[in-house]
Amino acid sequence: MIRNSFSDDTEALCYLVEGKDYALLIDSILGMGNLKAFCETQTDKPVILANTHAHSDHFGGNFFLTAAICLTVI
């Protein structure tokens, strides 16, 4: 679990799950800080990004992962 606190009473969460061939990043939170660079410290596998829905606290960091495969869960 990765936390991106942006106010005293609210925070955004995302998850990085490492598999055999890929790492799955579930949501990309707000884009405050370089999420791609952080993920690279956690895994050496290619990252697949899945956004659970279209709220900015779930897809705001997508621009850091332009080389990732992006999926939208519907």
WOKAMO-V597627 format. One record per helix or strand. SS is the DSSP state (alpha for helix, beta for strand). FROM is the first residue (numbers start at 1). LEN is the number of residues. If there is no record, write none. Layout:
ss:SS from:FROM len:LEN
ss:SS from:FROM len:LEN
This chain:
ss:beta from:2 len:4
ss:beta from:11 len:8
ss:beta from:22 len:5
ss:alpha from:35 len:8
ss:beta from:46 len:6
ss:alpha from:56 len:4
ss:alpha from:62 len:4
ss:beta from:69 len:4
